[in-house]
Structures are given as structure tokens and as C-alpha cells.
Amino acid sequence: MQHDVASVAFNGDVGSGGRYVTGGSGDTWVRVWDYETEQELETGKGHHGPVWTVSFSPDGKLYATGSEDGTIKLWKFTAGPYGLWR
């Protein structure tokens, strides 16, 4: 990986195409990757500290991230800009 990785969550749902999410210790971004191609699909910006934990919802439509900044954020997959729920 070209970025520091502190946490990974894999969504093996057939409908998702095999995505995984990473959070890093070296920056404040959340990255969504395609498992097959290893290409970065999205970069989510919203935390103000390293992202130490990531997890998918059971249906794979949402994922949560937890940061050293003391916040937990829910993200959804969208066709446009990243889907941070406020």
C-alpha cells in the first residue's frame, strides 16, 4: 500500500464488487479500494486525527470510521461526492 494503514474492513458482498476500506495512522483520510483491481475508488475527508478503526454495516451499504479525534462517522456509497452523513 502506498499509504500507512492502521485499520481495514472488507466487504465481500457480490453486489459490492469486493470493496475494502482503510484508515491510516499517517493522515486523516478514509480510502475505499476495489479488491480486484487494487485501485482507490474514493477518498473520504472528515476526520481531524488518525483513523484507527473501520467497519462495514451488515448489508454493506454503509461503513463507519473511528478516529483519534474522538469521533465516529458513518459513510454511505454515492455516485457523486463522498457520502459523509452529518
Summary of the structure (lengths in Angstrom):
residues: 86
radius of gyration: 11.7
end to end distance: 29.4
largest distance: 33.4
contacts: 236
relative contact order: 0.21
helix: 3%
strand: 48%
